[in-house]
Amino acid sequence: MKRDAAAEASSSELAGALSASRGVFWHAGGFSLFVNLLMLAGPLYMLQVYDRVLASQSIPTLVALTVLILVLYGTLGVLEWARSGLFSVAASNFEGLLGPRAAAAAMAQSLADPGRASDRPIRDLRQLRRFIASPVAGAVFDAPFSPLFLVVLFMLHPLFGLWAVLGAVILVATSALNERASARLTKESEDLERASALRAAEMTRNAEVLKALGMGEAARRRWQNVFDGGDTAFARSGRILSGFSSGTKAFRLFLQSAILGIGAWLVIKGEATPGAMIAASILMGRAIAPLEQIVGQWRTIAGARENWASLKTALAGAPAPAAQMPLPPIRGALRVENAVAGPPGSNAPVLKGLTFSLDPGDVLGVLGPSAAGKSSLARVLTGAWPVMSGHVRIDGADLSTLPSETLGPQIGYLPQQADLLSGTVRDNIARFRENAAPEAIIAAAQSAGCHDMILRLAKGYDTEIGLGGAYLSAGQRQRIGLARALFGNPNLIILDEPNSNLDGPGEQALQSAIGAAKARGATVILIAHRPNAILHCTKLMVIDEGRIREFGPADEVLAKVMPKPGAANIRTLRPGDGGHV
């Protein structure tokens, strides 16, 4: 029931985005009316030339008619140009209204299934924009005016009209057969094309590893297999579509030739004039032209329909957030109540019934072996992973009810991989806020101990770091990521192995940053393997197999965890595990 309501809401959202350009479409419809009326100028010109000018041998009449048709066709060209511009405006409005929602849906899909992260909603929206601005939209607007030409054909002679109606019916039936024959292959081709694009992006993104390990050829073959499958499906669907398109074109030519034959027969019988015969041929072509264009562009139409359905599903999975009353800035009080959580889309929990609480000013060190659930806990506390059951509360409010746009700027988070974005050092530390104060950016960098390091870069804070921070070392990325986490003095800071790539000075800067955050009353959660990272911790937690084995004041937990006083390494309580915490 809830899913149906979400699907209905997304359908209304898409329809509403189109309806926002209702006035533009009404104007396009009005232009289409005059465009199609002006299309009658050609047949009428031929009718007058054959039946009047040739019969009267009047040069002035011919000149007058020619000047008139020139003016009319000039007006037709201007109206066609204006109508195309209107379609472009409508397409731009449509994309502008849904752009933020499509981007949010793409992010939501990536969070829901990180292994299949994709920008498909954004690409679907872009394809719909192109469809709305394409000549197909003009054919769709012209199709309702085809009966106008049929009426004129009936006025010239009923047999002309009946022949045109027969041709239109056959073309409509051809469109239906085209849909049935090519729909499956077209969808298969598009799915494989998207998979091929993802494989190609993955291959280029990991080019360094592929080169170093000699995996380039294997990765290329892996991509080639998907690419060839998509190419085969594309070729098969293309053969079907081109067959229908070619058949439609040949049939349309036959219809126009046959109507000339019918006209000649009627002229011989004295029931029509030569001018009516020529005019009927032109009118027939105009009457069925939109249908022929729609059949010829069926791949585009089918693709747009698939994009519409895909975007509707994506928007339904990421409903627009409801307006909420603003809450005061968070203090950092954290309560986790019997939280069970795992990767989005999986039914197997990684965290199993975690319960603990932290007060502002607490520094929690989270220890445990690899795959114990430490990073999973960080993802849950930031809201990246929803809980399957239980609650995560910040200052008493359930984390799932707090909009990320409001909560996110108040949280500092450093994942295991810094995950910087292409742009400058300044942009990344400021979280890409356009109005970020330089003083706040420098303060965050100084807190992370990377201000001097940044100044030594080619352009300092304005240095471009490349895609994913490719122009920086792992240690530089981590320290800039730490500065980003500290930007704005957040009251809840979550650091996942922040010292994994740090040297001695970097370790000292990290400890100073944690100490400063503790002193100003921020809540800090520190996930670490190295014992020296827990220097400022007031509480410790030991996680093993997704459960809390120990939790409490740091001294008490250390007394239980340390194998003996002065031991160099802290181990978890799991017997036989030789890994460092």
C-alpha positions in Angstrom: 0.0 0.0 0.0 2.8 2.4 0.9 4.7 1.5 -2.2 1.6 2.1 -4.4 1.2 5.5 -2.7 4.9 6.3 -3.4 4.5 5.3 -7.1 1.4 7.4 -7.4 3.2 10.4 -5.9 6.1 10.0 -8.3 3.7 9.8 -11.2 2.0 13.0 -10.1 5.4 14.6 -9.6 6.5 13.8 -13.2 3.1 14.8 -14.6 3.3 18.0 -12.5 6.7 18.8 -13.9 5.3 18.6 -17.4 2.2 20.5 -16.4 4.4 23.4 -15.2 5.0 24.1 -18.9 1.3 23.9 -19.7 1.3 27.4 -21.1 4.3 26.6 -23.3 2.6 23.5 -24.7 -0.6 25.5 -25.4 1.4 28.0 -27.4 3.2 25.1 -29.2 -0.3 23.6 -29.9 -1.4 26.9 -31.3 1.7 27.2 -33.5 1.0 23.6 -34.6 -2.4 24.6 -35.8 -1.1 27.4 -37.9 1.8 25.3 -39.2 -0.6 22.6 -40.4 -3.0 25.2 -41.9 -0.1 26.7 -43.8 0.8 23.2 -45.0 -2.3 23.4 -47.1 -0.7 26.3 -49.0 1.3 23.9 -51.2 -1.6 21.7 -52.4 -3.7 24.8 -53.0 -0.9 26.4 -55.0 -0.6 23.3 -57.2 -4.4 23.2 -57.6 -4.5 26.8 -58.7 -1.5 26.5 -61.1 -2.9 23.4 -62.8 -6.5 24.4 -63.0 -6.3 28.2 -63.4 -2.8 29.4 -64.5 -2.3 26.7 -67.2 -5.9 27.1 -68.4 -5.8 30.9 -68.6 -2.1 31.2 -69.6 -2.0 34.2 -67.1 1.6 35.2 -66.1 0.4 37.9 -63.6 -1.7 35.3 -61.8 1.2 32.9 -61.6 3.5 35.7 -60.2 0.9 36.7 -57.6 0.4 33.1 -56.5 4.1 32.5 -56.3 4.7 35.6 -54.2 1.9 34.6 -51.9 3.2 31.1 -51.5 6.7 32.5 -50.7 5.2 34.7 -47.9 3.2 31.8 -46.6 6.2 29.4 -46.6 8.3 32.1 -44.9 5.7 32.4 -42.2 5.7 28.6 -41.9 9.4 28.5 -41.4 9.2 31.2 -38.6 6.4 29.3 -36.9 8.3 26.0 -37.1 11.4 27.7 -35.6 9.4 29.2 -32.8 7.7 25.9 -32.0 11.0 24.1 -31.8 12.1 26.9 -29.4 9.0 26.3 -27.3 9.8 22.6 -27.0 13.3 23.4 -25.9 11.9 25.7 -23.2 9.5 23.1 -22.0 12.3 20.5 -21.9 14.6 22.9 -20.0 11.8 23.6 -17.5 11.1 19.9 -17.0 14.7 19.1 -16.3 15.1 22.2 -14.1 12.2 21.2 -11.9 13.2 17.5 -11.6 17.0 17.9 -11.6 17.5 18.1 -7.8 15.0 15.3 -7.3 16.8 13.1 -9.8 20.1 13.8 -8.2 18.7 13.0 -4.8 17.2 9.8 -6.1 20.5 8.7 -7.6 22.2 9.3 -4.2 19.4 7.4 -2.5 19.8 4.4 -4.9 23.6 4.4 -4.3 23.1 4.4 -0.6 20.4 1.6 -0.8 22.7 -0.6 -3.0 26.3 0.7 -2.9 27.4 -2.3 -5.1 25.3 -1.0 -8.0 25.8 2.7 -7.5 24.6 4.5 -10.6 23.6 8.0 -11.9 20.7 6.4 -13.9 18.0 8.8 -12.6 20.0 11.7 -13.8 20.6 10.1 -17.2 17.0 9.2 -17.5 16.0 12.8 -16.9 18.5 14.0 -19.5 17.1 11.6 -22.1 13.6 12.7 -21.4 14.7 16.3 -21.8 16.2 15.4 -25.2 13.0 13.6 -26.2 10.8 16.6 -25.3 13.0 18.9 -27.4 13.4 16.4 -30.3 11.5 16.5 -33.7 9.4 13.6 -32.4 7.5 16.0 -30.1 6.6 18.0 -33.2 5.3 14.9 -34.9 3.2 14.1 -31.9 1.7 17.6 -31.9 1.1 17.4 -35.7 -0.7 14.0 -35.5 -4.0 15.4 -34.2 -4.2 17.7 -37.2 -4.0 14.8 -39.7 -7.8 14.7 -39.8 -7.7 18.2 -41.2 -5.9 17.0 -44.3 -8.3 14.0 -44.5 -11.3 16.4 -44.5 -9.7 18.3 -47.4 -9.2 15.1 -49.3 -12.8 14.1 -48.8 -13.8 17.6 -50.1 -11.7 17.0 -53.3 -13.3 13.6 -53.7 -14.6 10.9 -51.2 -12.3 8.3 -52.9 -9.2 10.3 -52.0 -10.4 10.5 -48.4 -11.2 6.8 -48.1 -7.8 5.8 -49.6 -6.0 8.1 -47.1 -8.0 6.7 -44.1 -7.1 3.2 -45.2 -3.4 4.1 -45.3 -3.6 5.7 -41.9 -5.2 2.6 -40.4 -2.5 0.4 -41.8 0.3 2.7 -40.5 -1.3 2.7 -37.0 -1.5 -1.1 -37.1 2.2 -1.2 -38.2 3.1 0.9 -35.2 1.4 -1.6 -32.8 3.3 -4.5 -34.5 6.5 -2.6 -34.2 6.0 -2.1 -30.5 5.3 -5.8 -29.9 8.2 -7.0 -32.0 11.0 -4.7 -30.7 10.1 -3.8 -27.1 12.0 -6.7 -25.5 15.1 -6.3 -27.6 15.1 -2.6 -27.2 15.0 -2.9 -23.4 17.6 -5.6 -23.3 19.9 -3.4 -25.5 19.5 -0.4 -23.2 20.1 -2.5 -20.0 23.3 -3.9 -21.5 24.4 -0.5 -22.7 24.1 0.9 -19.1 26.0 -2.1 -17.7 28.7 -1.6 -20.3 29.0 2.1 -19.3 29.4 1.1 -15.7 32.1 -1.5 -16.5 33.9 1.1 -18.6 33.8 3.7 -15.7 35.0 1.1 -13.3 37.8 0.1 -15.6 39.1 3.7 -16.1 38.6 4.6 -12.4 40.9 1.7 -11.3 43.4 2.0 -14.2 46.4 2.2 -11.8 45.6 -1.0 -10.1 44.8 -2.8 -13.3 48.1 -1.7 -14.8 50.1 -2.6 -11.7 48.6 -6.1 -11.4 48.4 -6.9 -15.1 44.6 -7.0 -15.0 44.0 -4.6 -17.9 43.4 -7.3 -20.5 41.0 -9.2 -18.2 39.1 -6.1 -17.4 38.8 -5.2 -21.1 37.5 -8.6 -21.9 35.0 -8.3 -19.1 33.8 -5.0 -20.5 33.9 -6.3 -24.0 31.6 -9.2 -23.2 28.9 -6.9 -21.9 29.5 -4.4 -24.7 29.2 -7.2 -27.4 26.0 -8.4 -25.8 24.5 -4.9 -25.9 25.7 -4.4 -29.5 24.1 -7.7 -30.6 20.8 -6.8 -29.0 21.0 -3.3 -30.4 21.7 -4.7 -33.9 18.8 -7.1 -33.7 16.4 -4.5 -32.5 17.8 -2.1 -35.1 17.1 -4.6 -37.8 13.5 -5.0 -36.7 13.0 -1.2 -36.3 14.7 -0.4 -39.6 12.6 -3.1 -41.3 9.4 -1.5 -40.1 10.7 2.0 -40.9 11.7 0.9 -44.4 8.4 -0.9 -44.9 6.5 2.2 -43.7 8.4 4.5 -46.1 7.8 2.2 -49.0 4.1 1.9 -48.2 3.8 5.7 -47.9 5.4 6.1 -51.3 3.0 3.5 -52.7 0.0 5.4 -51.1 1.1 8.6 -52.8 1.7 7.0 -56.1 -1.6 5.1 -55.9 -3.5 8.2 -55.1 -2.1 9.7 -58.3 -3.4 6.7 -60.1 -6.8 7.1 -58.5 -6.7 10.8 -59.4 -5.9 10.0 -63.0 -8.8 7.6 -63.1 -11.1 10.2 -61.7 -9.8 12.8 -64.2 -10.5 10.4 -67.1 -14.0 9.9 -65.8 -14.4 13.7 -65.4 -14.9 13.6 -61.6 -11.7 15.5 -60.7 -9.3 18.0 -62.2 -5.6 17.5 -62.8 -4.9 20.1 -60.1 -7.0 18.1 -57.6 -5.0 14.9 -58.5 -1.7 16.6 -57.7 -3.1 18.3 -54.6 -4.4 15.0 -53.3 -1.0 13.4 -53.6 0.6 16.2 -51.5 -2.2 16.1 -49.0 -1.9 12.4 -48.6 1.8 12.7 -47.8 1.1 15.4 -45.3 -1.7 13.5 -43.6 0.4 10.4 -42.9 3.8 12.1 -42.4 3.4 12.4 -38.6 2.5 8.7 -38.4 5.5 7.7 -40.6 7.8 9.9 -38.4 6.5 8.3 -35.2 7.1 4.8 -36.6 10.6 5.8 -37.9 11.5 7.2 -34.4 10.0 4.3 -32.5 13.3 3.4 -30.8 13.5 7.0 -29.4 9.9 6.8 -28.2 10.4 3.4 -26.6 13.5 4.6 -24.9 11.7 7.7 -23.6 8.9 5.5 -22.2 11.5 3.3 -20.5 13.3 6.4 -19.1 9.9 7.7 -17.8 9.2 4.4 -16.0 12.7 4.2 -14.6 12.7 7.8 -13.3 9.2 7.3 -11.8 10.5 4.2 -9.9 13.6 6.1 -8.7 11.5 9.1 -7.5 9.1 6.7 -5.7 12.1 5.2 -3.9 13.3 8.6 -2.7 10.2 10.7 -1.8 10.7 14.4 -1.3 11.3 15.2 2.4 8.3 16.8 4.1 8.7 20.2 5.7 9.8 20.0 9.3 10.0 22.5 12.1 13.6 23.6 12.6 15.3 22.2 15.7 18.1 23.9 17.7 21.7 22.9 16.9 22.6 19.5 18.2 24.6 19.2 21.4 25.9 15.7 20.6 24.0 13.6 23.1 23.8 10.1 21.4 21.6 7.2 22.4 21.6 3.8 20.5 18.8 1.6 21.6 18.9 -2.1 20.6 20.0 -1.2 17.1 20.1 -4.0 14.5 21.5 -3.0 11.1 23.2 -4.3 8.0 24.1 -3.2 4.4 21.1 -1.7 2.6 19.2 -4.3 0.6 20.5 -7.1 2.8 18.5 -9.1 5.3 21.6 -10.3 7.2 22.4 -7.9 10.1 26.0 -6.9 10.8 25.2 -5.1 14.0 23.1 -7.1 16.4 21.3 -5.3 19.2 23.7 -2.5 20.1 22.7 -0.4 23.1 24.9 2.4 24.5 24.8 6.2 25.2 27.2 9.1 25.0 27.0 12.6 26.5 28.4 15.8 25.1 32.2 15.8 25.7 32.5 12.0 25.7 35.2 10.5 23.4 34.5 6.9 22.6 37.1 4.6 21.2 35.6 1.7 19.3 37.9 -1.4 19.1 37.6 -4.8 17.6 39.0 -7.1 14.9 38.5 -6.7 11.2 34.9 -7.3 10.0 33.6 -6.9 13.6 31.2 -4.2 12.6 33.1 -1.0 13.5 32.7 0.8 10.2 29.2 -0.4 10.0 28.5 1.3 13.3 30.0 4.5 11.8 27.6 4.3 8.8 24.6 3.8 11.1 25.5 6.7 13.3 25.8 9.0 10.3 22.5 7.8 8.8 24.1 6.3 5.7 22.7 2.9 6.8 19.2 2.8 8.2 18.6 0.5 11.2 16.5 -2.6 10.6 15.1 -2.3 14.1 15.8 -0.2 17.2 16.7 3.5 17.3 19.6 5.9 17.0 18.8 9.2 18.7 20.6 12.5 18.7 19.6 14.8 21.4 16.5 12.6 21.8 15.3 12.9 18.2 15.3 9.7 16.0 18.1 10.0 13.5 15.8 8.7 10.7 13.5 11.8 11.2 16.3 14.4 10.9 16.8 15.7 7.3 20.4 15.2 6.2 20.5 18.7 4.8 20.1 20.1 8.3 21.9 17.4 10.3 24.8 16.8 8.0 26.5 20.2 8.4 26.5 19.6 12.2 28.3 16.3 11.9 32.0 15.6 11.3 32.6 12.3 9.5 35.8 10.8 8.2 35.4 7.4 6.5 38.2 4.9 6.1 38.8 6.3 2.6 38.7 10.1 2.6 36.5 10.1 -0.6 37.4 13.6 -1.7 35.7 15.1 -4.7 37.2 16.8 -7.7 37.8 20.4 -7.1 40.1 22.5 -5.0 41.4 21.8 -1.5 39.4 24.8 -0.3 36.2 23.4 -1.9 36.7 20.0 -0.2 37.4 21.4 3.3 34.4 23.7 3.0 32.2 20.8 1.9 31.6 22.8 -1.3 29.7 25.6 0.4 29.9 28.7 -1.8 29.7 31.1 1.0 32.1 29.4 3.4 34.3 31.9 5.2 38.0 31.6 4.5 38.7 31.9 8.2 36.6 28.9 9.0 38.3 26.9 6.2 41.8 27.8 7.6 40.7 27.1 11.2 39.6 23.6 10.2 42.9 23.0 8.4 44.8 24.2 11.4 42.8 21.9 13.7 43.7 19.0 11.5 47.3 20.1 11.4 47.4 20.3 7.6 47.5 24.1 7.1 51.3 24.1 6.5 51.0 21.1 4.2 48.4 22.8 2.1 50.5 25.9 1.8 53.2 23.8 0.3 51.0 22.7 -2.5 51.3 24.3 -6.0 48.4 26.7 -5.4 47.8 26.3 -1.8 44.1 26.1 -0.9 43.2 26.7 -4.6 45.1 23.6 -5.7 43.0 21.2 -7.9 43.2 17.7 -6.4 41.7 15.7 -9.4 39.1 13.1 -9.4 38.9 11.5 -6.0 41.9 13.5 -4.9 44.1 11.6 -7.4 46.8 14.3 -7.3 47.4 13.9 -3.5 49.0 11.1 -1.5 46.9 8.9 0.7 48.2 10.7 3.8 47.3 14.1 2.3 43.9 13.0 1.4 43.3 11.7 4.9 44.4 14.9 6.6 42.3 17.1 4.2 39.4 14.7 5.0 40.0 15.3 8.7 39.9 19.0 8.1 36.6 18.6 6.3 35.2 16.6 9.2 36.3 19.4 11.6 34.9 22.2 9.4 32.3 24.3 11.3 33.2 22.9 14.7 30.6 20.1 14.7 29.3 18.7 18.0 29.3 15.1 16.8 32.4 13.8 15.2 32.8 10.3 13.8 36.3 9.2 12.7 36.9 5.8 11.1 40.5 4.8 11.4 41.7 8.4 10.9 45.4 7.6 11.5 45.7 4.7 9.0 47.8 6.8 6.6 49.3 9.3 8.9 52.9 9.9 9.8 54.2 11.1 13.2 53.3 14.8 12.7 49.9 13.7 11.4 49.3 11.5 14.5 50.1 14.5 16.7 47.8 16.7 14.8 45.0 14.1 15.1 45.4 13.9 18.9 45.4 17.7 19.2 42.2 17.9 17.1 40.5 15.2 19.3 41.6 17.0 22.5 40.3 20.3 21.2 37.0 18.8 20.3 36.7 17.2 23.7 37.6 20.4 25.4 34.7 22.3 23.7 32.2 19.6 24.6 31.9 17.8 21.3 31.1 14.1 21.2 33.8 12.1 19.4 33.6 8.5 18.2 37.0 7.2 17.2 37.3 3.8 15.4 40.9 2.7 15.6 43.3 -0.3 15.4 46.3 1.5 16.9 46.4 1.8 20.7 47.9 5.3 20.6 44.8 6.6 18.9 42.7 6.3 22.1 44.7 8.7 24.2 41.8 11.1 24.8 39.1 8.5 25.0 36.8 8.7 28.1 35.0 5.5 27.1 35.9 2.4 25.2 33.8 -0.1 23.3 34.9 -3.5 22.1 32.8 -4.9 19.2 33.1 -8.5 18.0 30.9 -10.2 15.5 28.5 -7.3 15.6 27.9 -7.3 19.3 29.2 -5.2 22.1 31.6 -7.3 24.2 32.7 -4.5 26.5 31.6 -0.9 27.0 32.3 1.6 29.8 34.9 4.0 31.1 38.2 3.7 29.3 40.2 2.6 32.4 37.8 -0.2 33.3 37.6 -1.5 29.8 41.4 -1.3 29.3 41.9 -3.3 32.5 39.8 -6.1 31.0 41.1 -6.0 27.5 44.8 -5.6 28.1 46.5 -9.0 28.5 48.9 -7.5 31.1 50.0 -4.0 32.3 52.1 -2.2 29.8 51.3 -4.5 26.9 52.1 -3.1 23.6 48.9 -4.1 21.8 45.3 -4.2 22.8 43.5 -7.3 21.7 39.8 -8.2 21.6 38.4 -10.8 23.9 37.8 -13.3 21.0 40.1 -16.3 21.7 42.6 -17.1 19.1 42.4 -13.8 17.2 45.9 -12.5 16.5 44.9 -9.2 14.9 45.6 -5.9 16.5 42.7 -3.8 17.6 
